[in-house]
Structure formats: structure tokens, C-alpha cells
């Protein structure tokens, strides 16, 4: 199965990370699709359940707020 990153919704998951706003804006600039955001939900399990509610596909790309995504990520295909 090929996993093309551009084929799936992307959700930015943040709580109170110091540079979450900067990383979110960067992601919005490089992501070819709309970036959904789950912010301020207490508890990892609860936050990921909120992510699942936003997904329109079986799979979703989750970007944790303390990550700075490389621009070439969205042109990558995983085998």
C-alpha cells in the first residue's frame, strides 16, 4: 500500500507548547491541504479522539505542536 501524504487530512495537535503558533503557521504554509487544529484538549487520549472526529478518511496525519515539519514531507510517498 502506498501512503501519499497529500491524500490525507492533516491535523495539528497542540496544548501549551511554547512555539506551537509558529509551528502551526509554518505547517499551514507548506501543507497542500487544509490543516485542521485540535488545541487545548486536556489528556493525550482525549485529544486524539478529537483528531479522529475531524478525519474524513480512515487515516490522518497528526502533527504534534512541538514538531517543525520539513517542507518536502508533503511530497513524500511511503511504501
C-alpha positions as CSV (number, residue, x, y, z in Angstrom):
1,X,0.0,0.0,0.0
2,X,1.3,3.4,-0.9
3,X,0.8,6.3,1.6
4,X,0.8,9.6,-0.2
5,X,0.9,12.4,2.4
6,X,-1.1,14.7,0.2
7,X,-4.0,12.3,0.1
8,X,-4.9,12.6,3.8
9,X,-6.1,15.3,6.1
10,X,-3.6,16.9,8.4
11,X,-4.4,17.8,12.0
12,X,-2.1,20.0,14.1
13,X,-2.4,18.9,17.8
14,X,-1.4,21.5,20.4
15,X,-1.9,22.2,24.0
16,X,0.5,24.7,25.5
17,X,3.8,24.1,23.7
18,X,6.0,27.3,23.7
19,X,6.3,27.6,19.9
20,X,3.0,26.0,18.8
21,X,1.8,29.1,17.0
22,X,5.0,29.4,15.0
23,X,4.9,25.7,14.1
24,X,1.2,25.9,13.2
25,X,1.7,28.8,10.8
26,X,4.7,27.0,9.2
27,X,2.6,23.9,8.7
28,X,-0.2,25.9,7.1
29,X,2.2,27.4,4.6
30,X,3.7,24.0,3.4
31,X,0.7,21.7,3.6
32,X,-1.1,21.3,0.3
33,X,-4.5,20.7,2.0
34,X,-6.4,22.4,4.7
35,X,-4.8,21.9,8.2
36,X,-7.3,21.2,10.9
37,X,-6.3,22.0,14.5
38,X,-7.1,20.5,17.9
39,X,-5.9,22.8,20.6
40,X,-6.2,22.9,24.4
41,X,-7.7,19.5,24.9
42,X,-6.5,18.0,28.2
43,X,-5.2,14.5,28.0
44,X,-3.5,12.8,25.1
45,X,-6.2,10.1,24.6
46,X,-9.0,12.7,24.6
47,X,-7.1,14.9,22.2
48,X,-6.5,12.1,19.8
49,X,-10.2,11.2,19.9
50,X,-10.9,14.8,18.9
51,X,-8.5,14.3,16.0
52,X,-10.4,11.2,14.9
53,X,-13.7,13.1,14.8
54,X,-12.2,15.6,12.3
55,X,-10.9,13.0,9.9
56,X,-12.9,12.4,6.7
57,X,-10.7,9.4,5.8
58,X,-9.6,6.2,7.5
59,X,-6.1,7.6,8.0
60,X,-5.0,11.0,9.1
61,X,-1.6,12.8,9.5
62,X,-1.1,14.1,13.1
63,X,1.5,16.8,13.7
64,X,2.3,17.4,17.3
65,X,2.8,21.1,18.1
66,X,6.4,20.7,19.2
67,X,7.4,19.5,15.7
68,X,8.6,21.6,12.8
69,X,7.7,19.8,9.6
70,X,10.2,19.7,6.8
71,X,8.8,21.2,3.5
72,X,9.4,18.0,1.5
73,X,7.2,15.9,3.8
74,X,4.1,16.6,1.7
75,X,5.7,15.4,-1.5
76,X,6.7,12.1,0.1
77,X,5.2,8.7,-0.7
78,X,5.7,5.9,1.8
79,X,5.6,2.3,0.8
